[in-house]
Amino acid sequence: MISQSILTLITAIFIGGAAGYIGSLMLTKRMALVGGPLGHLALPGVALALIYHFNIFLGALFSIFLGIFFIWFFETKTKLPLEALTGVVFASGVALGFLILPMSHAEEAIVGDITKVDLLDAFLAVGLGSVIFLATRKIYKKIVLTSISEDLARARQINIKKINFIYLLLIAFITALEVKIIGILLTAALFAIPASTARNLSKNLFQYSLFSTVVGIISALSGIILFKITNFPAGPLMILSSSLSFLLSLVFKRKKAY
């Protein structure tokens, strides 16, 4: 039988790594903070999962998927930016979630609970984390190209709407996985901070995506270790570890400049 500690570490490694990798793409598209509203959007599904005692990932994914669909649908019908559409949809989801969330489960929903990771969660983290990484790798350069110039992307016969939809789906899956370990409040940080750290340290696109993945993994592992030592919630500790790596990258970057 696999111990709770091993399951927790495996889950953290795959979620942290996948979030860091796709986060490097989100930062390139200036969408690093979109993960926050999407995490909040998971609240209605998380609330239902806690009330009816089924897997939080499934509840979060269902709620986020509906939100992603509406964001994508509205994008095809309007000329509003993704950030604005995300704000409209997530605000409605958060309002609904708080109406049905039992206050006795509020802390678990907001900051997560790493102690409740089980074998199914670990399998989901490994399986979906791997799929997210491979799928993101496949569309990575196309997304970067569309960020530079949509006209150039069309000239290369890239289906921009299709690529953006796949991209949003991948963000939805990894955000739903994040909710289990860091709650709905801090999901954007696992995307934004490792990618920002990697941006300070990297010299090319390959290093940027690699360092972002590695920092995501190290931050998740550091949070778990600190949780074992201090017994503080693991989610906030992961984010603080990631923030420390960012501060260290600033020092290293300044030294490189000289």
Buried (B, 14 or more C-beta within 10 A) or exposed (E): EEEBEEBBBBBBBBBBBBBBBBBBBBBBBEBBBBBBBBBBBBBBBBBBBBEEEEBBBBBBBBBBBBBBBBBBEBBEEEEBEBEEBBBEBBEBBBEBBBEEBEEEBBEBBBBBBBEEBBEEBBEBBBEBBEEBBEBBEEBBEBBBBBBEEEEEBEEEEBEBEEBBBBBBBBBBBBBBBBBBBBBBBBBBBBBBBBBBBBBBBBEEEEEBBBBBBBBBBBBBBBBBBBBEEEEEBBBBBBBBBBBBBBEEBEEEEEEEEE
